[in-house]
Amino acid sequence: MHVALMANTAWLDEELAMFRYLVVGLIDEQVRVAQVLPEILPDSEASVFGARVPWRDSSVAAIRRWRIGRMSEALSPLDVTLLHALDGRLWSGAVKLAKKMDLSVVLNVNSVLDLGQIVPAIKQWDPQRIAFAASTEPLAQAVRERLGDRNDVLVETIKPGVHVLEDVVPSDHSEQTFCGVIASSGRYDADMDTLFAGVRHLVDQYPEVQFFLDVQGRDPHRFWRAAATYELHANMSMVPRRLGHRELMLRADVLIHPQAVGKTRGLLQQAMAQGVPVLARADVWQDALIDQQTAWLVQNEPPKPEDWIERLERVIERRDAVQRLVDSARQYVRDHHLASHQVERTLHLYRQLTGEPIKLFG
């Protein structure tokens, strides 16, 4: 079996670590892997294992689809037997390419935004040659509902995998500056404004606290203006946007996810695995967010600044409670989100879809 793992810039910006785990894990299971990656990705960021096939990514859907559809010339000499599109923005091009090359294709479902593409995908190519790999059980259930009585289409839940660190101890904030990371959706909305109001109150109590703002959007000025309005510039910095930068953010004392984005973000599981406490807005699509077990969730509708204030103060002042949360979250990740589990389930889906046994390298 030779699998072409297809990724785009936006997805890799979030899930580079998970991509590396998947490549190495599949190769360890004797699967040949071709990494179909944006040409702008530095060689140092890609896995050193498996062939690399570059392609020109685009923010324009039609151009992206056209470029992916033309990749048969690059993939045919490699004897690729299966395509795997890791992001919904690749689906249309990947299905077109699968039809052109007469291959089966796996489509990752990571977001509610992907659900609208399900019916068009199975109309474009043989439904029995398409499988959907949903990153959460709620997303998998939504895919099945969209398919209706189409029982001939494979749908599996394959949760993102990470590596879990050994025992970790929360930082002692009495001896060092408290540092938090705010992971935004890229939009400055009412949820983000509520958090900023809470942070303003916290800064009044703890003037030395520092926050690093991860802005995915292309225009961070709205966030920066809001920081100025709340007089937070002395306590808030922007995280530079570049591939792999989210891995560096996992050294913070807390990860704050203030918006329900309706999609899987491996950053949350990585934080849990590395002993970083998570504060998050409740999100029905992210089944890894379980109040008091994996994170301290804000569940009020709408949230209030006091919700964030109370949880942030708890992180700073209650090291015993933080340790219990961290231990519980790490155990949950061990049970449900190990990289080895993801590889195992992905390989099982490949076998179901293709009926092809795994061949040893010869």
Secondary structure as GFF3:
##gff-version 3
##sequence-region A 1 362
A	DSSP	beta_strand	2	6	.	.	.	ID=ss1
A	DSSP	alpha_helix	9	28	.	.	.	ID=ss2
A	DSSP	beta_strand	32	38	.	.	.	ID=ss3
A	DSSP	beta_strand	51	55	.	.	.	ID=ss4
A	DSSP	alpha_helix	61	69	.	.	.	ID=ss5
A	DSSP	alpha_helix	72	75	.	.	.	ID=ss6
A	DSSP	three_ten_helix	76	78	.	.	.	ID=ss7
A	DSSP	beta_strand	82	85	.	.	.	ID=ss8
A	DSSP	three_ten_helix	88	90	.	.	.	ID=ss9
A	DSSP	alpha_helix	91	101	.	.	.	ID=ss10
A	DSSP	beta_strand	104	109	.	.	.	ID=ss11
A	DSSP	three_ten_helix	112	117	.	.	.	ID=ss12
A	DSSP	alpha_helix	118	124	.	.	.	ID=ss13
A	DSSP	three_ten_helix	127	129	.	.	.	ID=ss14
A	DSSP	beta_strand	130	134	.	.	.	ID=ss15
A	DSSP	alpha_helix	137	147	.	.	.	ID=ss16
A	DSSP	beta_strand	154	157	.	.	.	ID=ss17
A	DSSP	beta_strand	179	183	.	.	.	ID=ss18
A	DSSP	alpha_helix	190	205	.	.	.	ID=ss19
A	DSSP	beta_strand	210	214	.	.	.	ID=ss20
A	DSSP	alpha_helix	221	229	.	.	.	ID=ss21
A	DSSP	three_ten_helix	233	235	.	.	.	ID=ss22
A	DSSP	beta_strand	236	238	.	.	.	ID=ss23
A	DSSP	alpha_helix	245	248	.	.	.	ID=ss24
A	DSSP	three_ten_helix	249	251	.	.	.	ID=ss25
A	DSSP	beta_strand	254	257	.	.	.	ID=ss26
A	DSSP	alpha_helix	266	273	.	.	.	ID=ss27
A	DSSP	beta_strand	278	281	.	.	.	ID=ss28
A	DSSP	beta_strand	296	298	.	.	.	ID=ss29
A	DSSP	alpha_helix	305	317	.	.	.	ID=ss30
A	DSSP	alpha_helix	319	336	.	.	.	ID=ss31
A	DSSP	alpha_helix	339	354	.	.	.	ID=ss32
###
